[in-house]
């Protein structure tokens, strides 16, 4: 995501860009194609609410900057209530097509194994930096690579789901259209079924880590079994919460827990089990997930998995322009910098591409205002975070500078979030205007 957006932004500013993408010559655990901007974890860019949600605000800022990722996401949007979800395959194909058709962009499929000495470079290798390049980064920075583990949720063939048990509904019937109000497939559980499911989940055979590896999961992508280990009710108050849903088949019977599935492609033939990223072994996954009412005969297009996710200690290594302090000709962008999520990664790519192109043109850009969503993120990873405890972070209003005259308590949250977004939009529009050619 970050590399694709960076290339687009720099090319649109008149800079010739070479994209180096080692796939499909060199494969990764999680990717399945050689397309650029391939989504491997989810088809959702999360909330599209640009007045009450920080990631929705980030959507707004990227659209205002004519971002490629947001434009292609909009073209291949799927119903998902208040979220921005896309057809993953069509989306990545469209991003790839637009990039390779651009007159200022060319593609190389050779793997980069060393840090380049000359020219302007952006390293946007996502969570799966190749071993050779990762080692080169570690040698240059003089620090051990930081890493956590990401887990992938399974995908089910829609035709194999029992719709006499499951029903279509977005939580609280959220959405402006009928499709959006019925964007999710819901599988209900009573208390006995839920407890049996938790027992099986806890007992299932899990992927073991290699010697010396520790599982420093990002809290926003915890495996369900790790959540279950925190308490039997954890999942029922997380991805399996029953609130805002009414069983269409038995409206007077309130489910004890609900498993939601979200459409994964435009045809509606594939559904992703929401929040069910897992480190269970494949055999255990099929038996445990078929305990879910409605999924007893489920057929899986993809089972869950787990992979290592590498990132650098950006607060100590990068300057405010996202350049490596020891090698200013190299910028880092995306998940490798310690932002978490597709949207956040693409946003950092957008900035890196613009900053690199402007530097090449001899007109360096001013730092992004900290009151914007992008500014809050880039400030966090380039100095705002505590380097000793630095961990990947989604965009959130906790990264924003406090607002004068508004309480920080929960009671005034709606007004406070609106004030944050109003202030951010004004600052972002002013910054874009000041940097226009």
N, C-alpha and C positions, 0 to 999 in steps of 0.2 A: 504493500500500500504506500509506504513512505517513498520508496524509490520511484514508483510509477508517478506519484504526484510531484515529486521533486523534478523529474525529467520533464514533465508537462509544463510546469511553471517556468523553468529555465528556458525551455524551447520557445515558449510564448513570448519571452522577453528578448528573443533573437539570438540566443546562444545555441551553438551546435552541441548536442548531447549524444554521448555514447552510453547506452544502457548495457551493463555487463550482468548477464543472468546465466548462472551455471546450469540451471535446469533446461531441458531434460537430460543433458549429457551427464550431469552429476545430480542424482536424486536425493531427496530427503525422506525422513520417516513419514512426514505428515502430508506432503504435497503429492498430487496424483497426475498433474499435467505439467506442461512447460509454459503455460500461460502466465502473463504478468498479473499481479494483484489477485492471485488465487486465494480464496477464502477457505480455510481448513477447519475452523473451530465453530463458526456459527454463520447464519445468513443475516444476522441482525446488526445494524449500526445503533441499536438502542433507541432511546427516546428522541422524538423529533420536535419536542416542545421547546421552542426557543425563548420562552418567557419564564418557565419554572424549572428548567433542567439545564445543567451545565453542558452536557453532551449535545443537547438540542441547540444550545447557543453556539457550540463549536460547529455544528452543521451550518448554522446561519453565517458564521464568519467565513467558512470555506466557500459557501455559495457566493457570498459577496466578492470573494477573490477569484471567482470563476474557476473553482477547483474541478479537476477532471473526475475525481473519485465521487464527489457528490452529484455531478451531472450524470454520470453513468448509473449511479445508484437510483436516481430518480427515474431514469429511463426503464430500469428493470426492477421496479419496486413491486413488492408483493403485499397483500393485505396483512397487517400485523397490529391492529388496534392503533395505539399511539406511537408504536415503534416504526423505525425505518428498516424494513427487511427487504432483501433482494434475492433474485434468482442467482445463485452463486455462479453457476457455469456461464450463463448468459452475460452476467456482469463482467467476469474476468476476460471473457472473449471480447467484449466491447471495449474494455480498457486497453487490451493488447492491440486491437485493430486501430483505435484512435492514435495510440502512441506511434505505431509503426507506419502509419500513413502521414505523420507529421514530417514536413520537409526538413526540419532541423534535428531529427532524431534517427539514430541508427542503433542496431542491436548486435552485440557480440555474445556468443554462448560459451566463451572460455571462462574457466574458473579463475578468480583472482586469489592468489595464495600469499601475497606479500603486500605490505602497505606501499602504495605508489610514492615515488620520490618527487615527481614533477606533475604539474598541472593541477587543476581544481577537481577534487573528488568528493563524492558523498557516499559514505558507507551506510547503506540502509538494508541490512541483511536480515531484518526481522528477528524472530526468536530462534532461528535455526542456522546461525552463522556456521559456515563450514569449519571443520577442524583445523585446517591449515591456516585460514585467515584468522580464526580465533586465537591460535597460538601466536601469530604475528602481532595481533593487537596486544596480547598479554606481554609479549617481549617489549613492545614499545612503551606501554604504560607502566611497566615495572610492577604490576599488581596481578594477583591471581584473578582469573575471570570469576565474576559473580554469576550465579545461576539459580533458577528455581525450576519447578516442573509444572508443565501445563498438561491438562487432560482434555481429551476430545469426546464429545457426546455422540451416541449412536444415532443412526438415521434408519427409519422404518419405511417400508413400502406401504403406501396408503391403502392399497387394495387388500392388504392382509390384516387390517384393523377392523375389529368387530364394532360396527356403528350402531348395533342394537344396544350396546353398552356405553360407548363413547358418544359425545355430542359436541357440536361446534358452538363456541362462545368465547369472546374476549372477556377478560376480567372486568366486572362492573359494566359490561356491554359497551366498553369504550370504543369510540370510532364514529366517524361521520357518515360512513356508508354501511350497507348491510354486510358487505364483504369484510370490512374492518371490524364490525361488531361480532363477526363469526370467524375470526382469523385463527383461532386456536382450537385444537382437538383436545377434549378433556376426558380423562379416564378416572372414574371415582373409586375410592376405597373406603370400606367401613373400618372400624377400629381393629377388628380381628385380622383383616387382610393387611392393614398397615403394619401391625406388629409382626406378622409372619414375614412380611417383606423386609422389615428392618433386621429381623433375626437372620434371614438368608443373606442379606447384604453384608452383615458383620462377619458371617461365617465363610463367605465366598473366598476363593483363592485369588490373591492379589499379585500384581507385578512386583517383583523384588528389585530393590535398587542395588547397583554395583557397590562393591566395597569402597568406602570413602565418600560415597554420595549421600547427601542429606536432602530430605524432601522439604524445601522451603517454598511451599505453594503460595501463589498469589491468592489472596482471600476472595477475589471476585471470580475465581475459576477453580474452586475446591472440588476434588472428586466427591461424589455423593457419599462414598463409604467413609471418607475422612469427616464429612459433616455428621454422619450418623454416629461416629465414634465420640462426638462431642456431647451426645445426649439423644435419647430415643425420640424426643419431640423436635429436634433441630430441623429435620427435613420438613416436618409438618408446618413449621413456621418459616420455611424457606421456599425452595422450588416446588414443594408439594402442598403449599398452603391452599385451603379450600375457600377462602374469603372471596366475595364478589362473583361467585359462580353458582348457578342453579341447574341441577341435573334435569335435562329436558325430558328424560324418560320417567323420572320419579321426582317431580318438583317438590313434593312434601318431605322428601328424605334428604336431609343435609349430609353430604359426604364428610367423612372424618379427615380425608386427605384427597388431593387431586393431582394426578400427573398430567402435565400439559405437553402437547406436541405442537410445533409451529411449522407451517409449510416451508419446505426447503427449496422448491423450484416453482417456476411459473405454471407448469402443467398440473401441479398439485398431486403429483405421484409419489413424492418423497416428503416425509415429516421428520423433523429433528426433535428428540426428546429434550425439552427445555430444562437446563440446569443439571442434566444427567451425565456430565463429564465423569469419566471413571478410569480407575487403574485395575479393575478386575480383569482376569484373564478371559479370553474369548469364550471358552466353554461355560464359565461361570456367568458371564453376561447373558447369554441366551437363556439359561435356565432361570436366573433371577428376574430378568426383565419380562419374561413370559408369565410371571406371577401377577403382573399388573392387569387388572380387569380390562378387557378389550384387546389386550396384546397377547392372549394365550396362544394364538396361531400366527404371531407376527413373523414377518420375514424381514431381515435386516440388510439394507443396502450397504451399510458400513457400521461396524462395531466401534465402540469407544477405544481410546488408546491413551498413551502417556508419552511425553517427550521432554527432553531437556530444553530449557529456554534460557538463552544467554543474554546478559546485559552488562554494560560497563558502569563503573562508578562515576557517572557523569558530573556530579557536583565538584569533583576534584580534577576532572580531566578536560572538560569543555569550557570555552569562554562563552560570553553572552551571545555570540554569533554562531554558536554550535560548532566551533572549530576545535580540533584537538590542540591543546596548548603547546604540546611539543612538536606538532606538525601542522601549522596553520593552513596548509593547503588541503587538509582533509577535514571534512565535516562528517558528523554522525547524525542520523535521523531515524525516527521510528522506534520500534520496540527495543532495539539494542541500546537505546539511550535511557531506558527506564520509564517510558510511558507505557501504559497498558491499554490495549484495545485498538481495533481497526481505525476508528475515527481519530483517536489521539495520534496514532502512528502516521496516518495520512496528513494530519495537520502539521506535524513536525517536518514532514517531507516538503509540504508546501512552503514553509518558511525557509528551509535549507536550500531549496531550489532557487527561490527568489534572492536569498542572500548571496549565494555563489555567483549567480548571473550578474547581480549588481556589482559585486567585487571585481569580476572580470571586466566589466564595463567601466571601471574606475569611479563608480558612484555608490559606495557602500551604503546600505540601508541603515537608518537609525534603529535602535533596539525597539522591539514591539512593546507597546504600552502594557504594563503589568495588569491593568484593569480589564483587559480583554481575556477571553478564554485561552487563546493561543499564548498571550503574554504570561498569563498565570502558569501555564504548563511549562513554557520554556524557562521561566524564572525558577521554577521548582527544580528542574533537572540540571540547571547550570549554576546553582548556588543557593537556592532557597531551601533545599532539603538538607537534612543533617547527613553528611557523608558517611558517618559511622554506622548509621542505621538505614541507609538508603535502600528502598525497595520500590518495585514498579508501582505506578500510581495511575488510576483513571483520573480524568478531569472531574473536579467537584468544586463546589463553592467554598469549601474549606481552604482552597489554594488562593482565593481572592483576597485582596486587601479589604479590611473592614469598612463598612459604610458608616458615615457620620449620621447620627440622629436616629438610627434604627437599632432596636434591641437585637441581640444575637440569640435570644431564646427561641424555643420551638413555636411559641404562640404567634409571633410575627413573621413566620417563615415565608408565607406566600408573598407578602409585601416586600420582604427583604430580597427574595429571589428575583422578583420583578425589577427591583431597583438595581440589583447586580447586572441583569441582562440589559437594562436600559443604558446604564453607564458603559457597559462593554461595547454595545453596538455603536454608541457615539464615538468612543475612543478608536474602535476598529475602522469605522468609516473615515475618521480624520487621518489615521495612519495610512490607509490605502490611498487617500487623496494626496497625501504629502509625498508618497513614493511613486506616484504615477509618472510615467515618462513624459 
